[in-house]
């Protein structure tokens, strides 16, 4: 399933450090029909359209914007700290070595908003889980999470499901 899209994703060994198999979606983005098929298939996998798409910085903006346009819904940007003007709300979260923060505009979602979280790849799930917590803290219902790539051995999709979030991904790369 989706082997045509898998073939468009380049693997770069030992990047950014030895032992990592980096899954590069830029080659998928270079292929117009492949990118269009990706968005069509992501849309088909989510069921009822949400009110908003929340794209995680930065590659989640690409897929999130295209998906929001296809579904006719708005786009919420989940950005790194101090990148958004105006009043923001944010959440700090733990990384493997240290901490990070994502933020959104304080008025981006309302308590009745149904929001789909979107990114290019789910690995350990730390940023995605922080996004879910941030959206829920504003009163939104996270209707699911959609990714192009899942690295199931790293457990992020399982962590999202354990947090009550339905997860879809078009391709999985085992052993990463």
Residue, then its C-alpha position, 0 to 999 in steps of 0.5 A: x500500500x502506497x508503495x508509489x509514495x514510498x518510492x518517492x521518499x529518499x533515504x539518506x544514511x547516517x544523517x544527521x549522525x551515524x546510525x540514523x536513516x533520514x527519511x527525506x520528503x523533499x523528493x516527494x515534494x518535487x514530484x507534483x503528481x506524487x505530492x497531489x496523491x499524498x494529499x488526496x490519500x491523507x484526506x481520504x484517511x481522516x473521515x469527516x473533515x475537521x474544523x481546523x488543521x494544526x500543522x507542526x513547524x515546519x514540514x507540517x505546514x506544507x502538508x497541513x496547508x495543502x490538506x486544509x485547502x483540499x478540505x476547505x478548513x482553516x490552518x493553525x500554525x504550531x510554531x517554535x517559541x517566539x515565532x508568532x506575533x501577538x498573544x500566544x499560548x504554549x507548552x514546554x516539552x521534553x526532548x531526548x536531551x533538553x527541552x523545547x516549546x511550541x506555541x500557537x496564537x491564543x485565539x487560534x482555536x475555540x473550545x468547540x473546535x475539532x482539530x486534526x494534527x498534521x506533520x510529515x513524520x511521526x518518530x518518538x511523538x514528543x512534539x506531536x504529543x505536546x501539540x495535542x496537549x496544547x490544543x486540548x489546553x485551549x479546549x479543542x478536541x483533537x480529532x486525530x493525527x495524520x502523517x506521511x511517514x511513521x517510524x513505528x519502532x520509535x513508538x510515537x504513533x503508539x504514544x498518541x493512540x495511548x493518549x486517545x488520538x487516532x493516528x493515520x500514516x501513509x507509509x511506515x519504515x520499520x527498523x528506524 
